[in-house]
Amino acid sequence: MLDEEGQAELREALAGGTPPPGGGMWSGPKVARWIEEKIGSQKKVHAQRGWEYLRKVGMSPQVPRPSNAKGADPSEREAFKKVLR
């Protein structure tokens, strides 16, 4: 679907901070919508194909893990480590 030039444009869009269609973070479905707009085809690009291109250009969704608000403080973590040893 995308030639080398199209893949380079996709890589630039992903790395350059261009927001995806609909906002938020880039994902397989959003890359698929971007490809549809880029090639101007009447064919629907499946979300799986978007995911494949996301991986093909060396990217992956990077979702930060939430912190545990009720987690242990550093002294409690150290005490737990000592118990396990």
KAMO-V134833 format. One record per residue. N is the residue number from 1. SS is DSSP state (H for helix, E for strand, C for the rest). OMEGA is omega in whole degrees, -180 to 180 (* if undefined). NEAR is the number of other ideal C-beta (glycine too) atoms within 12 Angstrom. Layout:
n-><N,N>
ss-><SS,SS>
omega-><OMEGA,OMEGA>
near-><NEAR,NEAR>
//
This chain:
n-><1,2,3,4,5,6,7,8,9,10,11,12,13,14,15,16,17,18,19,20,21,22,23,24,25,26,27,28,29,30,31,32,33,34,35,36,37,38,39,40,41,42,43,44,45,46,47,48,49,50,51,52,53,54,55,56,57,58,59,60,61,62,63,64,65,66,67,68,69,70,71,72,73,74,75,76,77,78,79,80,81,82,83,84,85>
ss-><C,C,C,H,H,H,H,H,H,H,H,H,H,H,H,C,C,C,C,C,C,C,C,C,C,C,C,H,H,H,H,H,H,H,H,H,H,H,H,C,C,C,C,C,C,C,H,H,H,H,H,H,H,H,H,H,C,C,C,C,C,C,C,C,C,C,C,C,C,C,C,C,C,H,H,H,H,H,H,H,H,H,H,H,C>
omega-><178,175,-179,-180,178,178,178,178,178,179,180,179,-179,-176,-175,178,176,-180,180,175,-179,179,180,-179,176,177,178,179,180,175,178,178,178,179,178,180,-177,-176,177,-178,175,179,176,176,-176,-180,179,178,176,178,180,178,176,179,-177,180,173,-180,173,178,179,-178,179,178,179,177,180,-177,-179,-178,-178,176,-175,-179,178,178,-180,179,179,179,-179,180,-178,-176,*>
near-><23,27,13,11,12,22,25,19,23,37,24,17,28,30,16,14,10,17,14,27,22,15,11,13,21,34,27,26,26,30,42,32,27,36,37,24,20,25,22,12,14,7,12,16,28,18,20,17,26,34,23,22,39,33,21,23,26,13,27,18,19,12,10,7,7,8,8,9,6,8,12,14,11,10,10,13,14,13,13,14,12,10,9,8,7>
//
